[in-house]
Amino acid sequence: MRRHNLSVLLSAVHRDGPLTRAQLTGALGLSRSTVGDLVGGLAEAGLVHEGRPRAAAGRGVGRPSLVVTPRERSATVLALYLDVHWLRAAVVGLGGAVLERGTVQVPSEAPPDRVAALAGDLAARLVPEAADRARLVGAGVAVPGTVRAGAGVVGLAPNLGWVEQPVGEQVAGELEARLGRGLAVAVGNDADLGVLAECRRGAARDTADVVYLCGTWGLGGGVVSGGHRLTGSRGFAGEVGHIGVDPEGRPCHCGSRGCWEAETSAAAWAAPLDVDPEAPDVAERLLERLDRGGVAARRTRERVSRSFARGLASVVNVLDPHVVLVGAGLWRDLWPVVEDDVLPWVERLVLPALRGHVDVRLAGLGADSTLVGAAELALAPLLDDPLALAPA
Amino acid sequence: MRRHNLSVLLSAVHRDGPLTRAQLTGALGLSRSTVGDLVGGLAEAGLVHEGRPRAAAGRGVGRPSLVVTPRERSATVLALYLDVHWLRAAVVGLGGAVLERGTVQVPSEAPPDRVAALAGDLAARLVPEAADRARLVGAGVAVPGTVRAGAGVVGLAPNLGWVEQPVGEQVAGELEARLGRGLAVAVGNDADLGVLAECRRGAARDTADVVYLCGTWGLGGGVVSGGHRLTGSRGFAGEVGHIGVDPEGRPCHCGSRGCWEAETSAAAWAAPLDVDPEAPDVAERLLERLDRGGVAARRTRERVSRSFARGLASVVNVLDPHVVLVGAGLWRDLWPVVEDDVLPWVERLVLPALRGHVDVRLAGLGADSTLVGAAELALAPLLDDPLALAPA
């Protein structure tokens, strides 16, 4: 019972930031003395601290309620996001703040053990001090593929060419070698983690129906509907990138043709504009090329924007989301430039009842959503049992 | 508390059929004496009867447990399904059995009050006796359109040309006039009611991820994902008929082009085969025409089957259902003839991980799913508070 209450209290301040004892008492439905005891336990473990709210000092009548704040460096996790040609890493603290970050390019067709080695390099670079390494309570990895979560196995990542790869195990091995200590490694689908992060601390807080899109060389989708993450019968639901938008369209990695992903990701933009679609900085190159203008730029922009609108309209008709979030990846970089090409088409293509109600915008956590989602995944065990897993 | 337990017990026998007192005791987690009291209350109200199981008589050791059976004629509902050119009606009893049925053709572009009058005619014909009318506890109406459930208002039914029509009120008025008594009338979307019926007593029992398709002149979808009905933020989710499958395709009622519905419903089949797409018996005419064969029949079949496969593959990729059920309407009639044209294409178009796992079949309740779903909707208040609403 106490463990459960500690979990609820720490999760509340992790999610919502500093809260007064009075707010916690109200939110948790517990007595003041119980909340006092719980806060004491967490403070003793070093996970939170308590103090007078600075702004309120001297104001108002009576003693102001003490404020409970998560200590962001007391427990940290390593978050990794593999976006095909880039491996991004962050150290994220309790409370969700990104404390350190780093990025490294991934060679084309790198196998999982190579990526795991790069993850080890990044981790060693981002957390050089033994004292900081001791505060890591886990690692989370976001990958553009289907994941068997319990096992940390990537079932299929078409844009990486990976099938049935034990990514969790490989990353754990490299981290242990480079950091000098074992860490639990959790693996998740990038878009699923993106939507998790946006619902928890991004643009979809308090929203029960969200579609989150991400990816540069693919188009991943994470869907929350009626407050529940859409998983489907085998965990493959939400693969909106494989809605067929054009029967005569481009071949897709998945073996089909004209998938939303094939018609709108890096390759669809890059080929007609003489940009290398595999270039790690393809987004910048495309933006530059679009900025230069010309017939090819105009036509490509028109064609790809319409394809994007077609897929978006199908997604909106099937899922009726409150908001569609354009998250980490190519479309986030392009969105400010093409938004006005895309949205009028979406308005024409969705059901009449939905016209005027389609809300598509940039993810609140920007390019960090997937990383923050990976961090949330890695922090879950600590939040579940704070005293057992708090760093000594 | 007793009301809740009565509700759970009656719902159990309504859904699962005859159950022994021992089974009920186990399933409800209540004591034998409490179950005895509840069964007594429901039996006194005439809703169930108790008796020795016939097959078990004389077998086994000791006294066999008494069997509780819903009395199907003790409380009945009127179920209506409007499939554009047809109004189908049934009297459904407690336990879900269809006791009477009738069908009437609906003139093209009939306004809601005309359809309500036809519903009144059918009701008066199906339930001529005053004693039977007294046992009706409500009516349910399935319509191919979006419904604001609480108000019984059809927001938009594109294939009927209806916008913001108070269908529940109009049907209630006609039933009162023709049956001589007021009845609560509940209205629901046809596909949502179809999937409800299939989950409760059809081909999707114990299945948490189901897509149900229905319609002749349109293609409605009802989706259950992770055990929850997909509603979306405004109640429009599940409109799989408006996934775009061909940017160069046929204009759709919704204002878009190449929607799955436009490419695969009656009009898409009928026009190239010289069949009147508005004919109420369009399915039979099409079957006859396909049976006669020839180039146009072969080409149309190939083209429409591929379009159907395209939409189906998108649905499977986005929702990863355990099963797709082909329910009331045109595709149910055509499915045995075109299944072998459709399924190989679906296998080619879905994600590799889903190949070999796509299960598409006829709805378990056949053409009755939507009617049975409408009946379930109408029976809900009785199941919620059996003693208050049992017919005297």
Interface residues (C-beta under 8 A of the other chain):
Chain A: T146 G155 L156 P158 A208 D209 G221 S225 G226 H228 L230 T231 G232 S233 R234 G235 F236 A237 G238 E239 V240 H242 I243 G244 V245 D246 P247 C254 G255 S256 R306 R310 A313 S314 V315 N317 V318 L319 D320 P321 H322 R348 L349 V350 L351 P352 A353 L354 H357
Chain B: T146 G155 L156 P158 T207 A208 D209 G221 S225 G226 H228 L230 T231 G232 S233 R234 G235 F236 A237 G238 E239 V240 H242 I243 G244 V245 D246 P247 C254 G255 S256 R306 R310 A313 S314 V315 N317 V318 L319 D320 P321 H322 R348 L349 V350 L351 P352 A353 L354 H357
